Amino acid sequence: MNLRSVGIIGTGKYVPERVLTNEDLEKMVDTSDEWIVTRTGIKERRIAAEHEATSDLAYHAAQEALKAAGITAEQLDLIVVTTVTPDMTFPSTACLLQERLGAKRAAAFDLSAACSGFIYGLANASNFIAMGTYQYALVVGAECLSRITDYTDRNTCILFGDGAGAAVLGPVAEGRGFQSFELGADGSGKELLKLEGGGSRHPASHQTVDDKLHYLYMNGREVFKFAVRVMGNAADEALKKAGKMKEDIDLLIPHQANTRIIHAAIERLNLPEEKCVINLPKYANTSAASIPLALAEAVEEGRVKEGDTLLLVGFGGGLTWSASVIQW
Ligand SMILES: CC(C)(COP(=O)(O)OP(=O)(O)OC[C@H]1O[C@@H](n2cnc3c(N)ncnc32)[C@H](O)[C@@H]1OP(=O)(O)O)[C@@H](O)C(=O)NCCC(=O)NCCS
């Protein structure tokens, strides 16, 4: 079977207006701007308005991506939303988005792979197009992490923000587009990063709320070690599968969780810092939204040129990791 070349033909992003700075957090928990900046690189993050939910953020990013791709919502065959903060358990956020966009022909589902989700979504959707099953797909990473963050816990509340990034996928010139995917999971790390409340094991109850199980839990130190190791390995594997060398990379777009983790990846790949997109100081960690948000911003700023080799790499809860090489 002849597979078609598939690539990203349009990107978009959306962040809520409200800014929560480190100084704001100093008034909420025992922390300091200095601690947050030196340990994480984060300066501020965006917080969704009360009336906004994940599908609203996704909608704005998707509209921008459709416009950039030059197609209408009705031309979409598939919508994949990757998120750990869906509007509700079901229907999926993808179905809510499908209706709002008026993407009447599109199949729609959510994909859960935490911060690795966007690249998992790209791998998934691109296969449908490569096979010729579909022509156009929309992949959105969108999160309202502020809704699952405990703003009395200084270990986690400084790290996360809200936002959305989107990409329209379609057929591209032969040899262009996605060159490789490297996806992985290690469920033995399930306790390191989790939200237990409200699922079938711990259905929502007064007790789960009292125990704060509706908030994200993280073992930061262990996740840090895992992230440094896995970012490098996933990047190496994706490059190898694509037949590329480290020197071929024009732009690295890593998951935005901590500048120290990003710098470890830059060092391992032997890259100058200007070849890496870092918007973490403005938005903090937006989980599944972080990579598409960084990609859309890089495109907007003219940092992505035709023919460039991009390396996307992410890691997150599960534990999971993901990487992809793209010839733009
Ligand atoms: C969370 C993280 C920033 C903490 O940095 P760290 O250098 O590992 O810090 P430690 O966990 O060693 O904590 C050091 C101390 O700072 C304290 N501390 C934690 N949060 C703090 C805050 N916001 N302000 C001030 N002090 C804080 C801790 O209580 C600890 O104090 P103790 O030694 O008295 O117990 C870091 O581990 C990290 O980024 N981990 C990965 C997180 C991540 O990427 N998550 C998303 C995955 S998708």
The ligand as an SDF file (V2000), in Angstrom:
LIG
                    3D

 48 50  0  0  0  0  0  0  0  0999 V2000
    8.5310   20.7070   41.2090 C   0  0  0  0  0  0  0  0  0  0  0  0
    9.9680   21.1490   41.0410 C   0  0  0  0  0  0  0  0  0  0  0  0
   10.0330   22.5090   40.4120 C   0  0  0  0  0  0  0  0  0  0  0  0
   10.6020   21.2150   42.4240 C   0  0  0  0  0  0  0  0  0  0  0  0
   11.9480   21.5910   42.2980 O   0  0  0  0  0  0  0  0  0  0  0  0
   13.0590   20.8280   43.1110 P   0  0  0  0  0  0  0  0  0  0  0  0
   14.3400   21.5340   42.8610 O   0  0  0  0  0  0  0  0  0  0  0  0
   12.9750   19.3760   42.7620 O   0  0  0  0  0  0  0  0  0  0  0  0
   12.6170   21.1020   44.5700 O   0  0  0  0  0  0  0  0  0  0  0  0
   12.4040   20.0130   45.7350 P   0  0  0  0  0  0  0  0  0  0  0  0
   11.2680   19.1280   45.4080 O   0  0  0  0  0  0  0  0  0  0  0  0
   13.7280   19.4140   45.9740 O   0  0  0  0  0  0  0  0  0  0  0  0
   11.9610   20.9360   46.9400 O   0  0  0  0  0  0  0  0  0  0  0  0
   12.8720   21.7860   47.5620 C   0  0  0  0  0  0  0  0  0  0  0  0
   12.1880   22.5000   48.6950 C   0  0  0  0  0  0  0  0  0  0  0  0
   11.4020   23.5880   48.1770 O   0  0  0  0  0  0  0  0  0  0  0  0
   10.1140   23.5550   48.7560 C   0  0  0  0  0  0  0  0  0  0  0  0
    9.1370   24.0870   47.8060 N   0  0  0  0  0  0  0  0  0  0  0  0
    8.3350   23.4010   46.9670 C   0  0  0  0  0  0  0  0  0  0  0  0
    7.5720   24.2630   46.2850 N   0  0  0  0  0  0  0  0  0  0  0  0
    7.9070   25.4930   46.6690 C   0  0  0  0  0  0  0  0  0  0  0  0
    7.4740   26.7780   46.3060 C   0  0  0  0  0  0  0  0  0  0  0  0
    6.5240   26.9700   45.3710 N   0  0  0  0  0  0  0  0  0  0  0  0
    8.0460   27.8430   46.8880 N   0  0  0  0  0  0  0  0  0  0  0  0
    9.0100   27.6910   47.8200 C   0  0  0  0  0  0  0  0  0  0  0  0
    9.4520   26.4910   48.2110 N   0  0  0  0  0  0  0  0  0  0  0  0
    8.9050   25.3950   47.6340 C   0  0  0  0  0  0  0  0  0  0  0  0
    9.8640   22.1210   49.0800 C   0  0  0  0  0  0  0  0  0  0  0  0
    8.9290   22.0340   50.1290 O   0  0  0  0  0  0  0  0  0  0  0  0
   11.2460   21.6560   49.5250 C   0  0  0  0  0  0  0  0  0  0  0  0
   11.4200   22.0050   50.8370 O   0  0  0  0  0  0  0  0  0  0  0  0
   12.0400   20.9540   51.8800 P   0  0  0  0  0  0  0  0  0  0  0  0
   13.3970   20.6090   51.3180 O   0  0  0  0  0  0  0  0  0  0  0  0
   12.0700   21.7510   53.1330 O   0  0  0  0  0  0  0  0  0  0  0  0
   11.0870   19.8040   51.8810 O   0  0  0  0  0  0  0  0  0  0  0  0
   10.7530   20.1360   40.1840 C   0  0  0  0  0  0  0  0  0  0  0  0
   10.9070   18.9460   40.8740 O   0  0  0  0  0  0  0  0  0  0  0  0
   10.1060   19.8600   38.8670 C   0  0  0  0  0  0  0  0  0  0  0  0
   10.0120   20.6950   38.0130 O   0  0  0  0  0  0  0  0  0  0  0  0
    9.6720   18.5860   38.6540 N   0  0  0  0  0  0  0  0  0  0  0  0
    9.0690   18.1940   37.4200 C   0  0  0  0  0  0  0  0  0  0  0  0
    7.6680   18.7130   37.3690 C   0  0  0  0  0  0  0  0  0  0  0  0
    7.0530   18.5080   36.0360 C   0  0  0  0  0  0  0  0  0  0  0  0
    7.6760   18.6210   35.0280 O   0  0  0  0  0  0  0  0  0  0  0  0
    5.7440   18.2110   36.0790 N   0  0  0  0  0  0  0  0  0  0  0  0
    4.9590   18.0880   34.9430 C   0  0  0  0  0  0  0  0  0  0  0  0
    5.1990   16.8400   34.2030 C   0  0  0  0  0  0  0  0  0  0  0  0
    4.3250   16.8560   32.7230 S   0  0  0  0  0  0  0  0  0  0  0  0
  1  2  1  0
  2  3  1  0
  2  4  1  0
  2 36  1  0
  4  5  1  0
  5  6  1  0
  6  7  2  0
  6  8  1  0
  6  9  1  0
  9 10  1  0
 10 11  2  0
 10 12  1  0
 10 13  1  0
 13 14  1  0
 14 15  1  0
 15 16  1  0
 15 30  1  0
 16 17  1  0
 17 18  1  0
 17 28  1  0
 18 19  1  0
 18 27  1  0
 19 20  2  0
 20 21  1  0
 21 22  1  0
 21 27  2  0
 22 23  1  0
 22 24  2  0
 24 25  1  0
 25 26  2  0
 26 27  1  0
 28 29  1  0
 28 30  1  0
 30 31  1  0
 31 32  1  0
 32 33  2  0
 32 34  1  0
 32 35  1  0
 36 37  1  0
 36 38  1  0
 38 39  2  0
 38 40  1  0
 40 41  1  0
 41 42  1  0
 42 43  1  0
 43 44  2  0
 43 45  1  0
 45 46  1  0
 46 47  1  0
 47 48  1  0
M  END
$$$$
